[in-house]
Amino acid sequence: GPDDYNPRLLKDTVRENEQALSAWAAWAAARHTTYGLGRTRTAVLATIDHIMAKAARAPLTLGTARDVFRVDDTHIPTLLFMGVADDVDGSRDFLARQVAALSQAAKGQEAPLPPEFAEMLRLLLSGADSPYGSSQMAIICGDVPAPRETERYWRDIQRSRGAHPLFGPLTENIGPCAFWDAPREAPTRISHDAPVLLVAATGDPRTTYRSTKALHGRLPGSRLLTLENANRHALYGEYGNACVDTGVNRYLATGRLPEKDESCVK
């Protein structure tokens, strides 16, 4: 929805990311013999809490003598935030192997890393792959002003820790828009309707389903194609759901919308 697209657009995604993390924990618990993170959803989430507590006291050491990384409690939420954005088995396996390595390090054990995890840490710790260097960030900062008082962000971070200790501080944190020049003009307001097909998953951890429904309400001529019970942002042509792909292909080929909103099942 247009009202949600602003410099602090991740503030309202905490609930969806927590739900996605909980769903991943249940998946990992069902594969306890593979990852050793806990036999129940609660136990897997407790493992993450233990990792965070240890990393808050001192950085965790991961990798080998040739490639050593030190990860603290400010880095781990970002890894989890990135990991729960996709709920296909391959992505969930990758996150489970990351958490398993972090768990080993939290126990003081040697924690060798899969090559792709080592590369992710290299980018994360260097800032080379930061989304704050993206064109999207320039567009957001140029559209809507962000709060400029650093103390406000700090207060929001501290206030979020109780209810949302993992993702609250991450999504409330300060970003480049706080230091950006003020927008030179107001965003263009488009008030006419459009016969568009909106496609969204109920557990989308980036563009929330609530926001998609708000946009749907602003466009009475639109139709909403919902993928139920999926925690995923990009769907068409990427997620592998035949129902979603068929619905979008039909719209692209004919330009015709379905008569009413439709749903698909993961």
C-alpha positions in Angstrom: 0.0 0.0 0.0 1.3 3.5 -0.8 0.9 4.6 2.8 3.3 1.9 3.9 6.1 2.7 1.4 8.3 5.0 3.4 11.8 5.1 5.0 10.6 2.9 7.9 8.7 0.4 5.8 10.0 -2.7 7.8 8.6 -1.5 11.1 5.3 -3.2 10.4 6.7 -6.5 9.3 7.9 -7.8 12.7 4.8 -10.0 13.3 5.1 -11.7 9.9 8.8 -12.3 10.4 8.2 -13.8 13.8 5.6 -16.1 12.4 8.0 -17.1 9.6 10.7 -17.8 12.2 8.3 -19.9 14.2 7.2 -21.9 11.2 10.9 -22.5 10.3 11.6 -23.6 13.9 8.8 -26.2 13.6 10.4 -27.4 10.3 13.8 -27.7 11.9 12.5 -29.5 14.9 11.0 -32.2 12.7 14.5 -32.7 11.4 16.2 -32.8 14.8 18.5 -35.7 13.9 19.9 -33.6 10.9 20.4 -30.3 12.6 20.4 -30.9 16.4 18.7 -27.6 17.2 15.9 -29.1 19.3 13.0 -31.6 19.1 10.2 -29.1 19.3 9.5 -25.6 17.9 9.9 -24.2 21.4 13.3 -25.9 21.8 14.6 -24.6 18.5 13.6 -21.0 19.4 15.3 -21.5 22.8 18.4 -22.5 21.0 18.3 -19.1 19.1 17.8 -17.3 22.5 20.8 -19.1 23.8 22.9 -18.1 20.8 21.8 -14.5 21.2 22.6 -14.4 24.9 26.1 -15.8 24.3 26.8 -13.5 21.4 25.7 -10.5 23.5 28.4 -11.3 26.1 31.2 -11.8 23.5 31.3 -12.3 19.7 31.0 -15.9 18.5 34.0 -17.2 16.5 33.0 -19.2 13.3 35.1 -20.7 10.6 38.5 -22.1 10.3 42.0 -20.5 10.9 42.0 -19.5 7.3 38.6 -17.8 7.3 37.5 -16.6 10.7 34.4 -14.5 11.4 33.3 -12.9 14.7 29.6 -12.5 14.9 27.8 -10.7 17.7 24.1 -10.2 18.7 23.7 -7.3 16.3 24.4 -9.5 13.3 22.3 -12.6 14.1 18.9 -10.9 13.7 19.9 -9.9 10.2 20.8 -13.5 9.3 17.5 -14.7 10.7 15.6 -11.9 8.9 17.2 -12.8 5.6 16.7 -16.6 6.3 13.0 -16.6 7.0 12.1 -14.6 3.9 11.7 -17.9 1.9 10.0 -21.1 3.2 11.0 -23.6 0.5 13.0 -26.6 1.9 16.3 -25.5 0.3 16.2 -22.1 2.0 15.1 -23.5 5.3 18.0 -26.0 5.1 20.4 -23.2 4.5 19.1 -21.3 7.5 19.2 -24.4 9.7 22.9 -25.0 8.8 23.7 -21.4 9.7 22.0 -21.7 13.1 23.7 -25.1 13.7 27.1 -23.4 13.1 26.1 -20.5 15.4 25.0 -23.0 18.1 28.3 -24.8 17.9 30.2 -21.6 18.3 27.9 -20.6 21.2 29.0 -23.8 23.0 32.6 -23.0 22.4 33.0 -25.7 19.8 34.8 -25.3 16.5 32.2 -24.2 13.9 33.3 -24.8 10.3 31.1 -23.0 7.8 29.4 -24.1 4.5 31.1 -22.0 1.8 27.9 -20.1 1.0 27.5 -19.1 4.7 31.1 -17.9 4.8 30.4 -15.7 1.7 27.2 -14.3 3.3 29.1 -13.4 6.5 31.9 -11.8 4.5 29.4 -9.5 2.8 27.4 -8.9 5.9 30.4 -7.9 8.0 31.9 -5.8 5.3 28.7 -4.0 4.4 29.4 -4.6 0.7 26.0 -6.2 0.1 24.0 -3.7 2.2 20.5 -2.9 0.9 21.2 0.7 1.9 23.3 1.1 -1.3 20.4 0.2 -3.5 18.3 2.3 -5.9 15.3 1.4 -3.8 16.8 3.3 -0.9 17.3 6.4 -3.0 13.7 6.3 -4.2 12.4 5.9 -0.6 14.5 8.6 0.8 13.6 10.9 -2.0 9.8 10.4 -1.6 9.1 10.7 2.1 11.1 12.4 4.9 12.4 10.2 7.7 12.7 11.2 11.3 16.1 13.0 11.8 16.5 12.8 15.6 18.8 9.9 16.4 17.4 9.7 19.9 14.0 8.8 18.5 15.4 5.7 16.8 17.2 4.7 20.0 14.0 5.1 22.0 12.1 3.0 19.5 14.8 0.3 19.6 14.7 0.1 23.3 10.9 0.1 23.5 10.8 -2.8 21.0 13.1 -5.1 22.9 10.6 -6.5 25.4 7.9 -7.7 22.9 10.1 -8.3 19.9 13.7 -8.9 21.0 15.0 -10.3 17.7 13.4 -8.3 15.0 12.2 -5.2 16.9 15.6 -3.5 17.2 16.5 -4.5 13.6 13.4 -3.0 12.0 13.4 0.1 14.2 17.0 1.0 13.5 18.2 4.2 11.8 19.0 4.2 8.1 20.4 6.6 5.5 17.2 8.4 5.0 17.6 10.1 8.4 20.6 11.9 6.8 19.2 12.4 3.4 18.3 15.8 1.9 14.6 16.6 2.4 12.4 15.5 -0.5 12.1 18.3 -3.0 8.4 17.6 -3.8 5.6 15.6 -2.5 5.0 12.1 -3.9 2.7 12.0 -6.9 -0.8 10.9 -5.9 -2.6 8.7 -8.3 -6.3 8.5 -7.6 -7.8 6.6 -10.5 -8.6 3.0 -10.4 -6.6 0.3 -12.3 -7.6 -3.3 -13.3 -4.5 -4.9 -11.9 -4.0 -8.4 -10.5 -2.4 -8.3 -7.1 -0.5 -11.5 -6.0 0.4 -12.0 -2.3 1.2 -14.7 0.2 -0.6 -14.5 3.6 2.7 -14.7 5.4 4.8 -12.4 3.2 7.6 -11.1 5.5 8.5 -8.1 3.4 5.3 -6.7 1.8 2.8 -7.7 4.3 -0.6 -9.2 3.3 -2.3 -6.5 5.4 -0.6 -3.9 3.2 -1.6 -5.7 0.0 -5.2 -5.8 1.1 -5.1 -2.1 1.9 -3.9 -1.5 -1.7 -6.6 -3.8 -3.0 -9.2 -1.6 -1.1 -7.8 1.5 -2.8 -8.2 -0.1 -6.3 -11.8 -1.4 -6.4 -11.2 -2.7 -10.0 -8.3 -4.9 -8.9 -8.4 -8.6 -8.1 -6.4 -10.3 -5.3 -4.8 -13.7 -5.9 -3.8 -15.0 -2.5 -1.4 -17.8 -1.7 -2.4 -19.3 1.6 0.0 -20.4 4.3 3.2 -19.3 2.6 6.0 -17.2 4.1 7.5 -15.8 0.9 7.8 -12.4 -0.8 8.3 -13.0 -4.5 5.9 -15.6 -5.9 5.2 -15.6 -9.7 7.7 -17.6 -11.7 10.0 -18.1 -8.6 8.1 -20.0 -5.9 7.0 -22.9 -8.0 3.3 -22.7 -7.2 1.4 -23.9 -10.3 -1.9 -22.3 -9.2 -0.3 -18.8 -8.8 1.7 -19.1 -12.1 -1.4 -20.2 -14.0 -3.4 -17.3 -12.7 -0.8 -14.8 -13.5 -0.1 -16.3 -16.9 -3.8 -16.1 -17.8 -3.9 -12.4 -16.9 -0.8 -11.6 -18.8 -1.9 -13.5 -21.9 -5.5 -12.1 -22.0 -5.5 -8.9 -20.0 -8.6 -10.2 -18.3 -9.1 -10.4 -14.5 -10.9 -13.2 -12.8 -14.5 -12.4 -11.9 -13.6 -12.4 -8.2 -10.7 -12.7 -5.8 -9.1 -16.1 -5.9 -6.9 -18.2 -3.5 -4.2 -20.8 -4.0 -2.8 -23.2 -1.4 0.9 -23.8 -0.8 
